[in-house]
Amino acid sequence: MTKLNKKLAISISLVVVIVSILSLTINNIFIHKYYLHEKKKIINTVGDKIEKLDSDTIIKDIDRIEDKYGINMIYTHLDMANGINEDAITEGLIKEFEKKDIKLKKFWISHYLVEDMKEKSINKIYNQGNLKYSLLVKFILKDNYIFAISMPIEHSQETISIINKFNLILNSFSVLIIILLTFILSKKIIDPLEKIKLLSKDIAKLNFRTEKIKTNDEIEELADSVNQMSVSLQKAQNELNKRNENLKIFIGGASHELKTPIALIKAYAMGIQDGIDDGTYLDTIIEESEKMNDIINNLIYLSKYEKREVKINSFDLKEILLLIIDEYKLIINENHIEINLNIDKKEFMIDGDIEGIKIVLRNLISNSIKYTIDNKIYISLNKNEKVYVSVSNRASGVIESELDNIWKPFYVLEKSRNRQLSGTGLGLSLVKEILDAQNLTYGTKLKNEYIEFFIEF
């Protein structure tokens, strides 16, 4: 038997025992008093009614009154000429009781009792000894007639004793039955609870699973809650593992991107120290320092937008886009890039983080300049239901499966990681964080070697 079995069995058995003890106590102390109280209430009710009637009416209605209230009523005439004759009154009443088949061993009427009757009705109880009953009598003196309203009172002690013994036996069997039923019913409770306990232990060991429990009660609701917790924790753990993996990749990528310029700066600085500078070493150090600065700035921006630190303002997207294109005019001309613009003449007022949108547009245009294979890039800005901006170019070697990866930090499409072409690999991940922080719709499309980056405002 489990702890719960024992606890339930003991608790319920104690309740039965306590109820039994209370029942025995109440039976012994109060049941006889209650029984007598009810009898007195009946004869008092009858007495109240007949006191309002004259003696002739009472005598005439005796049979009806007896039938209605379940009492016995007798009477005798009181001859006051020669004073109160106690014996005559007593014998007269006894004979009347015998006519009602009521046997009396102890019954008497005293002079004082008759005198009291003149003032009010009197209740008396006559114990009949070994006849094992008492007679409750209400005496009423009316028009020189003594009326006796009586009810027998059975001696209840023996009956109460039998009832108590029966209850004791019954309650003893009840305890045994309760223990048996408790074992059966608690098993239905304990089995699913045991499953929930094992499930909880597995969850504590990071072994996330669910347990199907069907009881149609609060235990089933508890099991469902634990199952939901298990699913949520598993999802959170998977997300945490994914984040940890991404963090490892991020740290590795950052280390790789910073290692190269640091190594070059060190090498060229040592060359200057050794006096072998051909006049280009300092320029190289400055160039590599600028690359490191770009990487660090991108990391700072990435951290900022991961925290969703955005400042929303209204601005004209068309104005910002043309400004960013103008920033790249020198590079475009040097590389003989042809820009095809498809921009409406109207204003394109949007709400957004203006500095973040500038970073996004710079990265998308910069990527197109780097990766175009036919020296052509296409930039469009139009509005139907939403403002739609896109930057596209023709690129080689891009496959559909790579499109989800390009948003990851330090992932670059140029496999050789040519330093003149690849960039830092942080640009598109920064674009993603900026756009996510503003809850904007964005994505990539690949069609006939053309890759398109688009944003909807």
Secondary structure, DSSP 8 states (H G I E B T S, - for coil): --HHHHHHHHHHHHHHHHHHHHHHHHIIIIIHHHHHHHHHHHHHHHHHHHTTS-HHHHHHTHHHHHHHHT-EEEEEE---TT---HHHHHHHHHHHHHHTT---SS----HHHHHHHTTS-EEEEEE-GGG-EEEEEEEEEETTEEEEEEEEEE--HHHHHHHHHHHHHHHHHHHHHHHHHHHHHHHHHHHHHHHHHHHHHHHHTT---------SSHHHHHHHHHHHHHHHHHHHHHHHHHHHHHHHHHHHHHHHHHHHHHHHHHHHHHHHHTT---S-HHHHHHHHHHHHHHHHHHHHHHHHHHTT----EEEEHHHHHHHHHHHTHHHHHHTT-EEEEEE-SS--EEEE-HHHHHHHHHHHHHHHHHH-SSSEEEEEEEESSSEEEEEEEE-SS--GGGTTGGGSTT--S-TT--TTTS--S-HHHHHHHHHHHTT-EEEEEEETTEEEEEEE-
